[in-house]
Amino acid sequence: NHTMSVVYSIGRRLYVGLLDEANSCSLMASRGASFSLQSRLRPLPPGQVPEPSEVLEAVKQEFDQEGKYESIVFAGIGEPTLRLSALLECSKMLKRVEDSNIKSVKLRLNTNGLGNVVHARNIVPDLREAGIQAVSVALNTMDADQYMSLMKPTTAGATHERACEFIRACVKEEMETEVTAVAREDVNLQAVQEFAEGVGASFRSRSYHPAEVKSNI
């Protein structure tokens, strides 16, 4: 039973974890060594990932027990676009359910924006068609070299520019697009904000939690 691992909530947002594998520095890891998510998020059982039907059941159970959420967010420990077919199927199923509380909730995706590189095509129209209305992309810097050292992408051909292209594609598809950056001292947040707003997206900085310095005193 994956239920406890598949969904977790923060406030009135319900998060869905489709996998634990990532193809870049994960959103949680990018927040710093002492960052901890105050939620029920747990790693999935080794070698196991939830099927779309299991995700749907977990979401239904959560709505039954906790009432209505304001959004359902595909996020988790891994990168959701690595399981693109499952992501699309989950979105379509959630938009087809009879429960109007679930069907009417906004579907969001948290991503590194490298899905077009992974799948060697523009996946954004598919995301929108499946019912995903909002996308948050962890860009983290406007410096292409710094991007490689911060994000450490493992997909061949993944670059800062490809992530920027993905953001532009989301705006073009009229999705509610957010660009985020972690507020590290060595990152020019203003440059990221100017890029985001310049292409028609919104910007949000995320707090940084470096390793706590232990004193010997």
N, C-alpha and C positions, 0 to 999 in steps of 0.2 A: 504493500500500500504506500504509494508515493505522496499521499495527500499533504502531509506536513511539510515535505520538501518542495512540492510543486508550487504552492501558493504561500505568500506571506503578506502581511499588511503593514503599512506605515501610515498612520492617520486614517483618512478615508480613501486611501489608494490601495488597490489590491494588486500585488505583483505576482507574475508568473515566471518561474524558472524552467526553461526548456532543456537546458544542458549546463554542465559545469565547464566545458571546454571553451577556451578563448583563443583568438588569433592575434591578440595584442595585449598590452597591459590592461587588465580589467578595470572597470570603473571603480570598484572597491579598492583594488591595489593602488590605483593612482591617487587615492585620497590620503595615503601616507601610512606608515607602519603602525601608528597607534589609533587608526580609525577603526571604529567598530559600529556595526549596524545594529541598532536596537530593534530587533525583530525576530521572527521565528525562522528566518532563512537558515536552512541547513543544507550541507552538500547532499546531492542525490546519491543513492546507493551505487557503489563502483560498477561501471559498465552499463548502467541502466539510465534510460531517459523516458519521460512520460509520453504516452501516445496522446494525440489530440482528444480522444474520448475521455481519457483520464483527467486531462486538464479541464475539460468541460464539467466533469463530475465534481472536481475539486472546487471550481468556481461556484457551481450551483450550491454546494454544501456550505461554502463560505457566506454566500448571500442569504441562504436560509437561516444560518446561525447568527450572522452579524448585521443583517439588514443591508441597505443599499450603499454601494461605494460610488465615489464620484468618477473614478476612472479605473481601468484595468490596464496594467503596464507590463509589457513583455520585457523582462530585464534579467534578474537572477545573477548567478556567479559567472556564467558563460556568455558568449556572444550569440544572441538569438538568431541572427541571419545565417549562422552556420547550419541551422536546421530550417532552411527556408520553407520547404514543403510543409513541415509541421506547423511553422509559424503562420503560414497562409491558411492552412486548414483550420487551425484553432480560431483564427480571426473570423473566418466564414461561419464556423459553427456557433460562435458567440453571438454573431449578428442574426443567426437564424433561430435561436432558441425561443420558446414560447413565452418565457418569463420576460415581461416588458422591462423590469428593473435592470436585468442584465443586458438585454438587446439595446437599450437606450443609452448605456454607459459609453463614454468615450474610450476608444482603444488607443493606447500609446505604445511606442517602441523606443526603448533606450538602446543605442547602438554606437559602435565605433565608426560607422559610416563607410566600412570597407566591403560591404556586401556586393557591390557591383564588381569589385576586383575578384572576390571569391567565385562568383558565378559567371564572370566574363560577359555580363550584359547589364543593362539598366533594370534593376529589380523594383524600382520605385513605383512604376505604374501598377505592378502586381500587388504591392503593399496597399496602395490606395484602393484598388479594386476589391481587395479582400476585406476592407472595412477599417484599416488602420488610419486614424484621422490625424494623429499627432506623432512627431518624431523628435527625439532629443539626441543630438550627436555630440559625443565627447571628442572635441577637436584639440583642446588643451593648449594650443599655441599657434601663432602665425609664422613661426620660424621653422622652415622645412627640416633643417638638420636637428633642431631641438625636438621636433616631432618624432623623429626616428629614435632618439635616445629616451624620450619619455614614454612613448607608446609601444616601442619594440615590436612592430608588426611582423608576424611570421609568414603571412601570405605573400608569395612572390609578386612583385609589382605594386605592392601596397605603399602608397606615399601620401604625404600631406595633401598634395594637389588632388589625388583621387578622393580623399575624404571631403575636400572642398567641393568637388564636382557633385558628390552625392548630396551635399547640403543644397546646392543650387537646383538639383533635380527634384528634391522634395518641395522646394518653394515653387518650382514650375508646375508641379502637380497640385498646387494649392493645398498642401498639407500644412498643418500648424507646425512650424519648424523652429526648434530651439537649438542653439549652439552653446555648449558648456566648456568651461575651462576651470581647472583646479587652481586656487589662489596661492600658488607657490611664489616665493620671493623672486625666483629667476624667470618668471613668466610675465610677458607684457599683456596683461588682461585687456587693456584698452584697445590694443591692436586686434584682438579676437572679437571684442565687442563691435568695433568699427566694421570689420569684415561681415559679421553676422547681420548687423542692421543694414549694411550696404547691399546685401543680396536679398533682403526682405525677411530675414529670420529674427527671432528674439535672442537675447544673450542672458546667460545666468552663470555666475561664478559659484563654484563649489568650494567649501572650506577644506583646508589642508591640515593634516594631522601628522606631522613628522614624528619620528621615534622620540619618546620621552627621554630626556637627558637624566640619567641617574647620577645623583650626587653621592660622594663617599662620606660626606660629613654627617 
